[in-house]
Amino acid sequence: MKKHIFASRTHYAIASLFVAAAFSLVFGCLSRSSNEVRVVRVVDGDTVDADSGITIRYIGIDTPETRRRTSAGWIPTGDLYGEEAKKANEALVMGQKVRLEYDVQKKDKYGRTLAYVFVRENNKEVMVETELLRRGLAFLYTLPPNVRYVDVFLAAQKEARRNKAGMWAHEFHVPSAQACDFLGQRKFVTGKVADTRRTDKMVFLEMEGLRVIIFAKDFGFFEKEGIHPAQDYAGKKVSVFGLIKSYRGSPEIIVSHPWQIEIVDRP
């Protein structure tokens, strides 16, 4: 009898542990840190101000700039799609109550609140980042550790590219030797990877007229796809997408996700 009671209690304890664990898992998924605010100002396509006094930077996307800082202060960029992205953002969230969902890192180096932003539209909740990507008014922008929805965002961007929506309706391709002529612009830069090098901190891909950088924080995205950049891109003709910047007088693109590099001369 005692053995039966002991076994029953043991089974009950084990079952209770499983239930508690399941509850904890479900509750944890349902209780992701979030809160609601009202948008009182749209700064640009990926940044807004809320009635609580915070500035919110959308996680996972980057939109064309509407202005840039110079020695004389901020000036308009004249970027058509920067204005289009801002207008689309205004139409989605201006004056609306939105739900903010947070990831691992809640603030950026500028003190802005980092969040996924959801708004009610036609009686359903819409994620603003996904909507801007789907319309071709934003680019996927991965910045670990805030990568919860990266696969969702990538799918939305692929849809926009397929449909030639927004910015994807226009040709972005330039030869790597001419990258210096497009500083400050996002382009697909095509050329042969003449040399590669990997350190603990980054991978370098050297092309004629352009250096491509992949930082260690983003290695995981490539490993997930089974890609070893220093080996797999060596000697290949590739098309690299990104913002062309000047570093120490030479053009470079920083790549944070495999979607930005396509091999264009596969056998």
C-alpha positions in Angstrom: 0.0 0.0 0.0 2.8 2.4 0.9 4.6 1.6 -2.4 1.3 2.4 -4.3 0.9 5.7 -2.5 4.5 6.6 -3.1 4.3 5.8 -6.8 1.1 7.7 -7.1 2.6 10.8 -5.4 5.7 10.5 -7.6 3.6 10.3 -10.8 1.6 13.3 -9.5 4.7 15.3 -8.8 6.2 14.5 -12.2 2.9 15.4 -13.9 2.7 18.7 -11.9 6.3 19.6 -13.0 5.3 19.0 -16.7 2.2 21.1 -16.3 4.1 23.9 -14.6 6.8 23.8 -17.3 4.2 24.0 -20.1 2.4 26.8 -18.3 5.6 28.7 -17.9 6.5 28.3 -21.6 3.1 29.4 -22.8 2.8 32.2 -20.3 6.3 33.3 -21.3 5.3 33.4 -25.0 2.1 35.3 -24.3 3.6 37.8 -21.9 6.4 39.3 -24.1 7.1 42.7 -22.7 4.9 45.3 -24.4 2.8 48.4 -23.8 0.6 50.8 -25.7 1.4 54.5 -26.6 -0.1 57.0 -29.0 2.0 58.3 -31.9 2.2 62.1 -31.9 4.9 62.7 -34.5 6.4 60.7 -37.4 10.1 61.6 -37.8 10.6 59.4 -40.9 9.9 56.0 -42.2 11.3 54.1 -39.3 11.1 56.5 -36.3 8.2 58.1 -34.4 7.6 60.0 -31.2 5.0 58.9 -28.7 2.7 60.8 -26.2 4.7 59.3 -23.3 7.7 61.3 -24.4 9.8 58.5 -25.9 11.2 58.2 -29.4 10.7 54.8 -31.0 13.0 53.3 -33.6 11.4 50.4 -35.4 13.4 47.1 -35.0 14.5 45.1 -38.1 14.1 47.7 -40.9 15.8 50.7 -42.3 14.1 53.2 -44.6 15.7 55.8 -47.0 16.6 59.0 -45.1 14.6 62.2 -45.5 17.5 64.3 -44.2 21.1 64.1 -43.4 23.5 65.8 -40.9 26.1 68.2 -42.3 28.4 70.8 -40.8 25.7 73.3 -41.4 23.0 71.2 -39.7 20.3 68.9 -41.0 19.4 69.2 -44.7 16.8 67.3 -46.8 18.2 64.4 -48.8 15.7 64.7 -51.6 15.3 60.9 -51.6 11.9 60.2 -53.2 11.4 57.0 -51.3 12.5 58.5 -48.1 9.4 60.8 -48.3 7.3 57.9 -49.6 8.3 55.8 -46.6 7.5 58.7 -44.2 4.1 59.3 -45.7 3.3 55.6 -45.5 4.3 55.5 -41.9 2.2 58.5 -41.2 -0.8 56.9 -42.8 -0.3 53.8 -40.7 0.4 55.2 -37.2 0.0 59.0 -36.9 -2.4 59.8 -34.1 -3.0 56.1 -33.5 -2.6 54.0 -30.4 0.1 51.4 -31.1 1.4 48.4 -29.3 5.1 48.2 -28.7 6.7 44.8 -28.4 10.3 44.7 -27.1 13.2 42.3 -27.9 16.4 41.7 -26.0 17.9 45.2 -26.3 15.4 48.0 -25.5 17.5 51.1 -26.2 19.9 52.1 -29.0 23.0 54.2 -28.5 21.0 57.4 -29.1 18.6 56.6 -26.3 15.7 55.7 -28.6 13.3 52.9 -27.6 13.7 49.9 -29.9 10.4 48.1 -30.6 8.3 46.1 -33.0 5.2 48.3 -33.6 1.7 47.0 -34.1 -1.4 49.0 -35.1 -5.0 48.1 -35.6 -6.2 48.2 -39.2 -9.5 46.9 -40.5 -10.2 45.1 -37.2 -6.9 43.3 -37.2 -3.4 44.0 -35.8 -0.7 44.8 -38.4 3.0 45.0 -37.7 4.2 48.3 -39.2 7.7 47.0 -40.1 6.3 44.1 -42.1 3.9 46.4 -43.9 6.6 48.9 -45.0 8.8 46.0 -46.2 5.9 44.5 -48.1 5.3 47.8 -49.9 9.0 48.1 -50.9 9.5 51.2 -48.7 12.0 49.6 -46.3 15.0 47.3 -46.3 15.6 44.4 -43.9 18.1 45.6 -41.3 19.4 42.9 -38.8 21.0 44.0 -35.6 21.5 41.2 -33.1 20.4 40.5 -30.5 17.0 41.9 -31.7 16.2 39.4 -34.4 13.0 37.7 -33.2 11.1 38.4 -36.5 14.0 38.3 -39.0 12.4 35.4 -41.0 9.1 37.2 -41.1 10.8 40.4 -42.4 12.8 38.5 -44.9 9.7 36.9 -46.4 8.0 40.3 -46.6 11.0 41.8 -48.4 11.2 38.8 -50.8 7.5 39.4 -51.7 8.2 43.1 -52.4 11.2 42.2 -54.6 9.1 39.6 -56.5 6.3 42.2 -57.1 8.8 45.0 -57.9 7.1 47.1 -55.2 8.3 50.5 -54.3 12.0 50.9 -54.5 12.4 47.4 -56.0 10.8 48.7 -59.2 14.1 50.4 -60.1 17.5 49.1 -61.1 20.2 49.2 -58.4 23.1 47.4 -60.1 26.5 49.0 -60.6 30.0 47.5 -61.2 32.2 47.3 -58.2 34.9 49.4 -59.9 32.3 52.3 -60.0 31.3 52.0 -56.3 33.1 55.2 -55.4 30.6 57.1 -57.7 27.7 56.1 -55.5 28.8 56.9 -51.9 25.8 57.3 -49.6 23.5 55.2 -51.8 22.2 51.7 -51.6 23.1 49.6 -54.6 23.6 46.1 -55.8 27.4 46.2 -56.5 28.6 43.4 -58.8 32.2 42.1 -59.2 34.6 39.3 -58.5 35.8 38.5 -55.0 39.5 38.6 -55.6 40.6 38.0 -52.0 39.1 37.1 -48.6 40.2 37.2 -45.0 38.7 36.1 -41.7 39.6 37.2 -38.2 37.8 36.7 -34.9 36.0 40.0 -35.4 35.1 40.1 -39.1 35.3 38.7 -42.6 36.7 40.8 -45.4 35.7 40.3 -49.1 37.9 42.3 -51.5 36.4 43.3 -54.8 37.8 45.7 -57.4 36.9 49.1 -56.0 35.0 47.8 -53.0 35.5 46.1 -49.7 32.7 44.1 -48.1 32.7 43.6 -44.3 30.8 41.0 -42.3 31.1 41.4 -38.5 31.3 38.5 -36.1 27.9 39.4 -34.5 26.3 38.4 -37.9 28.2 35.2 -38.5 25.3 33.2 -37.1 23.0 34.2 -39.9 25.5 32.8 -42.5 26.2 29.6 -40.4 22.4 29.0 -40.3 22.4 28.9 -44.1 25.5 26.7 -44.2 27.6 29.5 -45.7 31.3 30.1 -44.8 31.8 33.6 -46.4 35.6 33.6 -46.6 35.6 30.2 -48.4 32.3 30.2 -50.3 32.6 33.6 -51.9 36.3 33.4 -52.7 36.9 33.8 -56.5 33.2 34.1 -57.2 31.4 36.8 -59.1 28.9 38.2 -56.6 26.2 40.9 -56.3 26.4 42.7 -52.9 23.5 44.9 -51.7 24.0 47.6 -49.2 24.8 51.2 -48.3 28.1 52.3 -49.9 30.2 54.2 -47.4 33.7 55.6 -47.5 36.1 54.3 -44.9 39.6 55.7 -44.9 39.0 56.9 -48.4 37.8 53.6 -49.8 34.3 52.4 -50.6 32.9 49.6 -48.4 29.6 47.9 -47.7 28.7 46.3 -44.4 26.7 43.1 -44.8 24.7 41.8 -41.9 22.6 39.0 -43.6 23.1 36.4 -46.4 20.3 37.9 -48.5 22.7 40.8 -49.2 25.1 38.6 -51.2 24.2 36.6 -54.2 26.6 34.5 -56.3 25.8 35.4 -59.9 28.1 32.9 -61.7 27.1 29.6 -60.3 27.9 26.6 -62.6 
